[in-house]
Amino acid sequence: MFLHQRRARVAAASAALTVLALTAACSGSGSGGGEENTSGEPSGEITVLTWRTDLVEDGTFDEYVAQFKEAYPEVEDVTIEALTDYEGEVKTRMNTDEYGDVLAIPGSVTPDQFSQFFEPLGSQDEMNEQYNWINDKSFEGQSYGIPVVGNVQGVVYNKRVWDEAGVTEFPTTPDEFLAGLQAIKDNGVEVAPLYTNYKDGWPLSQWDGWLGAVTADPDWKNKITAEDEPWAEGTDYGVVDGTIYDAVAQELVEADPTTTNWEESKRLLGTGEVATMVLGSWAIPQMQAAAEDAGASAEDIAYMPVPVQVDGKFHAVAGGDYNLGINVNSDNKVTARAWIDWFNQESGYSESQVGLSPLKDGPVPEALASFMEQVELITLNPAPEGEESLFADIDTASGIVTTDPKFRQATIDAARSGAKTKEQIFTELNTAWAEGRAEVGD
């Protein structure tokens, strides 16, 4: 299932990285061909790329721009470009110099490529004094991005539906979680206990937010690069993908995962036609807004931790969302940096997104207050120096490619059809991973 794809994907990944490296080497200077700002003061014009098309459409970014220009009167204009396929479009634009002045660092850029595309924002130690979660976009002691908001990872759910099914306490084990879903199914109301968002694909990657919380181990990812069986019983991957398989096999998900719809799922959760979705806390305000738009109550939308306790405690992984960086070719790095600092410190973005502030002393939003009282936060540790790309290298060489939605879609397909048992799937995954490790090691 996975092994036959391995060598082709290694070649494709290597080619993609080569293209990025070559285009960076061939780049000239300047992001827009304008006159360089050498004044040392925020002024002139900048272009900001964003993935938040919704906040551009509803006018929120117009307000941000107006407030920024009020703070810095010498700034003539801030052009906001909203990109629907953010990762794909930015990756293409990075083949040129023209990828804005400020942008969120795409996931396809590996740490060793940061300096080719992005301006360093300061030393990692220096930045760590003021901001949380900057290690992810740092390399060799330099930081290249600052997260716009901190997310915690867990489960978004309709509290009214769970309460009506008699489940009023957070499940403490995967079996209790599944039992809660079964109670909802048995409650006699047409509700999908768990919604996979299979068709859109990317929401399945949100289950990765449980990784590390399952074992309360901030080094789980670094450890499995030295192990041959990440999908063993009780491991982070074993619990995550095992829970997915069991929920589907026990028919606790939507009737036909191949027809799911991300935008529609927001309304369904808000109205209680869907009870549960595994998403980061970033999704809370979107679900609350959808509930209100559908005439339901935003107060029904709540958040629960990963259904596992270690030493009697729930744990939740906290980390940064997209990190804002500066195009290394920008003609106006002064104003670009001013935008990043203002956005993180003055705009109120993190509070509006019901997320944690990237600032060390930032506020906790009210909607997460009760959740935060019951969990212990952990932040995943970065890979050891020299091993920054080891997990990705093994993942690619194995042919699994855990970042590809097809990875979990295949598990759901097998669980629906009964073509493979959970144990068979895990054996295949472990075998592929072990071979990937051996290939990378060679």
Salt bridges, closest charged atoms under 4 A:
ASP54 OD2 - ARG52 NH2 2.71
GLU81 OE1 - ARG93 NH1 2.68
GLU119 OE1 - LYS333 NZ 3.00
ASP136 OD2 - LYS137 NZ 3.79
ASP163 OD2 - LYS159 NZ 2.90
GLU164 OE1 - ARG160 NH1 3.61
ASP208 OD1 - ARG408 NH2 2.90
ASP217 OD2 - LYS223 NZ 2.81
ASP228 OD1 - ARG437 NH1 2.59
ASP241 OD1 - ARG408 NE 2.58
ASP246 OD2 - LYS422 NZ 2.94
GLU251 OE1 - LYS185 NZ 3.92
ASP256 OD1 - ARG416 NH2 3.78
GLU263 OE1 - LYS266 NZ 3.25
GLU264 OE2 - ARG267 NH2 2.50
GLU273 OE2 - ARG267 NH1 3.05
ASP300 OD2 - ARG160 NE 3.38
ASP341 OD1 - ARG337 NE 3.19
GLU376 OE1 - LYS313 NZ 3.34
GLU376 OE2 - HIS315 NE2 3.94
ASP404 OD2 - ARG9 NH2 3.98
GLU428 OE2 - LYS420 NZ 3.06
GLU435 OE1 - ARG6 NH2 3.05
GLU439 OE1 - ARG6 NH1 2.31
GLU439 OE1 - ARG7 NH1 3.92
